[in-house]
Amino acid sequence: MGRDTIAGIRQQWMEITVSLSFCSVRGFECPRNEDQTCIEDRFPHPDCTKYFRCFSEDQDCVFYIFDCPVDLHFSPTRRECVDPEDAGCTDSTTSPATTQFTTSSSLTPISSTESTTTPILTTTTQDSTVSSSTATPTTFTSTTTSPPSPDGVNAFSVSRSSDWYGGDSDVYFDEVDVNLGDCFKTSTTFQPGRYGVNFFSFSGGVPSQTPADIKLRLNNFPNSPSSIYRESTTPEDSVMMYRNALLEMVPSDSLTFQSLNGLKSRSSQASFSGFSLTDMFADVQAFYTTRDDSFDEQGRIQMSHIDLNIGNNYDLVNREFIAPQAGVYYFFFGCGQEAGIDNRIALRTWEGVHPQTEAELWVHSTSHNGLDMSTRGTMIELNAGQRIYVSLMEKAIYSDAEHRQIYFGGFLYNPKQGPSVAFAVHRGKPWQSAIPLDPVPFEYIGVNQGNIFNALSNTVHIAIRGYYYLEVSLGTLPFLPLDVEIMVNGEPGNPGHIGETIAHIIVASSNHSHVASTGRSLITHLEQNDVLRLRAKADTGIFSDMDKQTTWMGFLLYED
């Protein structure tokens, strides 16, 4: 769509021709622009089954070597892994060769409003590398006013503060953070009490060497296809998994959270949240599609079922959602992996020219010894009539009729109570360090309605008091744990006043051979002048690149 922007002073990329002479892998250097900034892209490797991926890292330009899926070659012109006959790649591992290709982008620069206060962090390079400021950090404080409970709207967000030991009974949540409309009953059950379209997000910490079988159980549809399912027992420590879903419900319906196996939740990894689109939004335009078997054709993913299609905007034949009007939309998608099989799917937009990747879900790890799955979400601004779809980029994805691990859904964001306030920001490079990253910086801004995200400080500034939905989708690095917190207020880097943690995303296991994915969401009440940020703990890692595997997003649900 050409809307992706880079935080800081980034000029529009020039179309350039790069000539690389491959005598050996050791001789490879990432190409740079005329101003010496790193060109972050994929580049050919002497071995056609591999490719280089370049990233900016402080002032350096570093590369990693990735393998194409089995039986695929890297295409120097398309810059992705394709069938060998379409790749146009000449293996040069035994003789020198020169490969020429063109790199171009339509990224446009950010226009940031100057802050009247000293930022905590400042942008110092063209690629938005962030360094600490020597100025005194701003201190933020919040009020203690109790959030109201407006009538006529349903929304809830609950979590569990201790481990769950599994079984057939409904999971009991002892931390009820939001319960608008008193819709969450007896610490176990969501009861809408009226007709409506409802969005749900749920997560769990899966213990070491333990399968996962977590599901939302609808009373009149006990095998509802909304589950987190994993057979792999490879992880030597706990991992966090999550999933999102949309359901149309009637007044007599009820929904509970079940986990047949145990859950880790001492940091509230077991969570369950949801809200009624019918209550919250002025015009409901929503869809949810699923697939009940595996898929292995590169390109648009064919879904088997349209579970929900309010507004009739999802075209099952052409495998795409068509935006009914210009605006901000939320999308979520997921897929399963067979044992030892990696895959990559992308959310892509199309306006009659070239498709553009808006977000990617990449599981490059092959360590899992059984079925596994992953999910993610994002927000995007679309024009009326613009098309968006999920595309299989590499390998095959798994799904079955019981769990429907392949799915795609979304809705138009247009709140009834309050203005449109929303953000979606993406990282464009990986990070790992022995010291914390606070706040986590984001190079790309996709959505920033209400100017809620401050690109200079990498923080979200709340101007309107109310209930907000927040979600973080994170890529993990090979053989490294992940530990990221959503913080409210406090001073970054100040252990004595670090702020309040309102959500924790943890992958304690490091037994994954390559890139994987995790995340979680919540609904929370925020006060005017609250400031949010992400904080990554030391000795952990985050993966992302230009295809945006790591995203932080949120939006105002209800102003009070």
N, C-alpha and C positions, 0 to 999 in steps of 0.2 A: 504494500500500500504506500510505501514511501514515507510512513509516519514515524518510523523508528528514529529516535534521536539519541545523541550521546551527551551525557552530562559534562559540562565544561565547554571549552572553546574548540570544538571539533569542526574543521573545515569539511566541505563536501569532497568526498573521495574523487580523485581524478582517474580517468581511465588510462591505465598504463599497460605497457607490455613488458613482461618480465622474462628474461632469458636465463635459464639455469643450466649449467653444465655439470652433469653427474659423473664424476670419476669414482666417487665413493660416498657412502653415507657420512663419513667423517667430514667430508668437504662441503656438506650442505650448510648454507646460511639462510635464514629467513630474509626475504626481500623487504625493502623499506621504500617509503614514499620519498619524493624529492626533499621533503623537510626532515627526513631521517626517522619518521615515526614508523612503527612496525605495521606491516600489512597482515592483518589477522585473517587467515584463510587456510584452505587445504591446498597442498601442493604435491606434485608427483614425486614418487619415490623411485629409485632405480628398479626395484622389484614391483611389478605391476599389481601384486596382491596387497601392497601396503601404500600408505601415503603419510606425508608430513602434515602437521597442523601447527601453525604459528600463533603465538600469543605475546602480547605486551606484558612485561613483568618489570615494574619500575621503569628504569631507562633502557632495559635490555629487551631483546626480541628473542624468545626461546621457542623451541619446537619439541613436539612429542611425535612418536611414530605409532600409527594405528594400523591394525590389520583390517582388510576388507573381509566381509563374510566369505565363507567357502564358495568357490566357483565364480566369484566376481572379481573384476579388475577395476582399478581406479581410472577414471576418465579425466585427462588433463583439461579438457575443454568444459565439461560439465561439473568437474570438481566434486564427484561423488562416485560411489562404487556401483557399477552396472555390469551387465553381461559382457564377457570379453569381446564379442563381435561388435559391440557398440562402443567400447571404451576408447579405441584408437590409441592404445598404449603399446609401446615397444619396450620389452624388458631389456634393461641395460646393466644388469648385475655382472655381466661378463665382459662388456665392452662399453667405452664411454659413449654417451649420447647427449644431444642437446635438445631440450624440450622448450617450446615456446607456447605461451598461453596468455590470455588477457584476464585481468582482474578489474572488476568495476563494481560500483555500488551507487545507490541513489540516496544514501543517508543525508539527512539535512541537519544543520546545526541547531542546538538549543538556543532559545532566546530566554535567558534567565533574568529575572528582575533582581536588581541589586538589593541585598539585605541591609537593613539599617543597623543591625547588630553584628558583632564580630562572629563569624561562623566558627563552629568547633573544628571543622575540617575544611581545607581549601583545596580546590582543583589546581594541580601544578603542571600537568602536561596535557598535550593534545588528546591523548587517549584516556583522559580522566583518571590517571594514577593519582591516588590520594595520599597526602602526607599530613602528619599532625601539625596543627597550628601552634605557635608559641603564645598566642593570646590566651587569656583566662577563659575557660569554658563557661558558657551560659548555664545557670542552674535553673531547672524547671521544677515546679511543685504543683501538686494537684489538690483539689478540695476534697472534703469527705462527705459531701451531700449524697444521700442515698438516691439511687436511680428510681424514677417513677415506674409505675406499671400501667401503661395506657390500656384502655379497653378497646376491643374490636380488632386487635392484631395478635397473631401468634408468632412467637419466636422463642427459642430456648438454646442454651449452651450449658452442657454439664460435663463433668469429668470425674475420674476416680482417683483417690489419693493413695491407694494401696493396691497390691497385686490381686489378681483374680485367678482362682484356681480351676476354672473351667466347669463344664457340666451343662445340663439341659435348661437350667433356670435362667431367667433374664438377669443381665448384669445390673447390679445396684450401683448407682452413682451418688456419692456422698457430697460432691461439690456441685451445687446448682448455682451457676454464676448469673444466668439470665433465664427468666421464666415469664415472658409476657403472655397475658391472657390465661395464666395458670394452666398452660397446655401440657406441661410435663408433670405427670402424676406419680405419686408413691415412689419417687426416685428411680423409676424403671421405665415408664410408659409415656409416649407422646399420644395425646388424644386431641385431634383438631376441633371436634365439636361442631364443625360446619364444613360445607363443601369448599374445596380449594386445591390449587396446585402448590405443592410443597417441595422445597429443596432441602436435602440432607447431606451432611458430611460426617464421617465417623472414622475413628482411628484406633489403633491398638499397638502396644509394645509387645512384640512376639519374643518369647524367651529363647535362649540359646538352644540350638539343635531341636527345635520344636516346630511342627507344622502349624499353619494358621487356618482357622475356619470360623471367621467372624461374619455375622450377617445381620441385616435389619429384617425383622420378622413382622410382616403385616398380618393382622389377625385373620383376614379372609383370604389371604394368599401366602400360606406358610413357606412356600418355596420362591418367594419374590427374588428376582435376579439382581440382588444388590448385596454382594458379599465380597469379602477379602479372603482369598483362598491361596494357600501355599502348601506344597508338599515337601519342599526342600528342607533339609535339616543341616545344611552346611554351616550356617553362621555359628561361630564359637561364643557369641555374646548376643545380646538382644538387638533387635532392629525395630524400627517404627514403620508401619504401613497405614495407608489411608485410602478412602474411596469416597466419591460423591455420587448423588443420584437425585432424580426428580420423580415424584409420584403424585398422581391425581387421587385425592382422598375424599370420602364422604363422612358425614357427621358420626356415624357409628364405627368408623375405623379406629384402629390403634396400632402403634408401632413400637417394638422393643428391640433391644440390642442384645445379641447372644454371641457367646464364644465357647465352642465346645472344648477348646484347649485353653491352657492358662494364658494370662496376660501380665506383662510387666507394666506397672503404672504408678510407681512411687514418685515419678515426676509428672504425673497426670497424663501419661501417654494414651490411656484409654479415654476417649472423648466422643461426644455425640452432640451435634448441634443441627438446627434447622430453622426454617422460617417459611411463612406462607407468602408466595408470590402474589396470590389473590388479595391478601390484606395489605401488602407493602407497596405494590406497584400499580400505577395508573392504568396500564394497558399490558395484559399478560401476553407475551409472545415467547413461547418456550417449546423445546423439543428434547426428547431423550430416545436414542436408538441403541440397539444392542445386537450382538452377533452370537449365534449358538454353536459355531464351529470355527476351526482354524482358517487362516487366510495367508496366502503366500505369493500373491501377485503384486509386484511393485506398482504403486499408483494409488488412486483413490480406493479407500476401503469400503467394500460392499457390506452393508448391515442387513441382518435377517429380519429384524423387528423394529417397527416404530412403536415404542411403548407410550410415547406422548408426543403430540404435535399440535399444540395450541396456536392457531393462526395459520396452520398448513404451510409452513415455510420450509420444511425439510422435504427435499426431493429425493425419494428412495432410488429412483431410476438413475439419476445423474450423481447420486452419492454426495449431496451438498446441501448446505443451509443457505438460503437466499435472504439477505437482510430486508425486512419489510419497510424499514425507514432508516434514515441516518441516525446514528447514536452510538452509545457505548454498550457493548455486549459482554457477557461473561460466558466462557466456554470451559468444559472439562472433558477429558478423554483418557482412556486407559487401554491396556492390553495385557495379555498373559505371555509367559515364556515357558517353553518346554525345557526339560532338564538339559543343561549344558549348551543351550541355544541363546544367542544374543539377538537383539533386534532394535530397530529404530523407527519411530513413527513421528510425523510432524503435522502440526496444525498449519494449514496454508490458506492464503487468500488469493483470489483471482478476480481481476477486473478486465479481462479480455486481452491482456498483454502477456506478462510472465507471472507465474505463481511466486508468491513470496512466503517464506517460512516465518510464522509469527511466534511459534514456541515448539520445542522439541522434547520428546520423551525417549531417552536413549538408555537402554540397558546393554552395555557392551561387555559386562562381566559374564563369564561362562562357568562360574564356580558352583552355581546352584545344581544340586543333585536330584531335583524333582521339580514339579511345576512351581512357578512363581508368577507374580504380577506386579504392576506398577500403575500409577495414575498421576495426573496433574491438572492444574487449572490456570487460567489467565483471563485478562480483560483486553478488549480490542475495540477501537473506534472503527466503525464500518459506514460506508456510504449506502444509500438506498439502492437495492439491487445487487450489491456486492456479494460474491459467493465465497463460502469458506467450507473447508472439508478437512478430513484427516487422511493422510497419505502414508502408506507403507514405503519406507525409504530403503531398508535393508532387512534381509532375512525373512523369516516367517513369524507370525504372531499366533498365539494359542487362545482358544476359547472353547467352552463346552456349554451345553444347554442348561446345566444346573447353576453355573456361576456366572456365565456371560461376561468373561473377563475383557472382551473387546466391546467398547462402548464409546458414545459421543453424545454430548448434550450441551444445552446452553439456554440463555434467555436474554431478553432486552432489559437493560437497567434503566428504569424510569420511576423513581420513588414518588409516592403520593404525598407523604408528610416530610417536607423539607426539600432543599435543592439537590441537584445532582452533584455529588462529591465522590470522586473515585480516583484511584491511582493504580497503575501497574508498571513496575520497573523491573529491569532484567540485568543480570550480570553478563558480561561479555568475555570473561576470562576466568581461569581457575585460581584458587588460592589455597595455600597451606603454609603453616608457620608454627614456630614454637611459642609465639606470643599471641594473645587474643587479637581479634579484628573487631574493633568497636568504634564507630558503627560499621556494619558491612556496607561497602560502597556499591553503587549500581551505575553502570555506564549508559544504559539505554532507558529512555522514558517512553513508554507506549501510550499511557493514559495519564492525564493529570488534570481532571476536572476540579475546579475550585482552587487550583494551585496548591493542593494539599501537600505535595511532595516537594521538599526543598533540596535542589540538586547540589547546592554548595555544602550542606551539612549532612546529606544523605539521611534525612529524618522526615517524618510525617508530622505536620503541625495541625492540630485539631482546632478549627475555628468555630465549629458548630457542635454543640452538645447533643449527644444522642447515642443510638445503638449502631454499631459498625460490625460488618463482616470482614474478617481478615483471613488471608490464606498465604502460606509459604510453600513453594515447590522447590526442591533442592536436588542438585546433582551431587553424587558422592564420588570421591577420588579412589583409585585403586589402593587397596590395603591400608586405608586410613579410616578411622571413625569420623563421625560428624556430630557436632553438638552446637546448635544454634538456638538462641532465645529471642522472643519478642519482648522488648523492654519498653516500659512507660516511664518517662521522666528520668531524673537522675543526671549524672555527669559521666559521659563516656570516659573510661580509663581511670575513674576515681573509685577505688574499692570501698571507700567509706560512704559513698553516696552513688551507688551504681544504678539505682532505680529499682522498679518492681518488675519481676518476670511474670508475664501473663500467659505465656505459652512456651513450651520446650519441644524441640524437634531433635531426637536422639537416635543415632545409629551407633551403638557401642561396638558392634562387630567390625572387624577389619578384614574378615575372610571373604573378600570379594575381589576377583582378579582384575576388574576394570571398572569403568564408570557404571553407576546405577542411579536410582532415584528414590526420593522419599518426600514427606511433607506432612502438613496438617492444617486445620482451620479452626476458627472459633468465632463466636459472636460475643461482643463485649460492650459495656457502656463506657463512653469516654466523655470527659469534661472539656469545656472550652479551655484552650491553652495547654492541654496535654500534648506531649511530644513523644512519638514512637520511633524506635530504631531496632535494627537487628544487631545482635552481638554473637560472634562466633568464638568459641573457646579455643584456648591454645592446644597445640598438638593434634589438630583436626584438619579437615580439608573440605573444600567446596569445589565442585566442577561446574563450569559453564563455558560456553564459547559464543561465537556470533549467532548460533542457532538458539540461544536463550534457554538452556536447560534449567536455569535457576531464576525464579520469579518471586517477587513479593507484591501482593496486591490487596486491595480492600475497597469498601464502599460504604457510604452512609445508608442504613436501612430506614431509620426512623428518627426524626428530629424531635427532641422534647424540650 
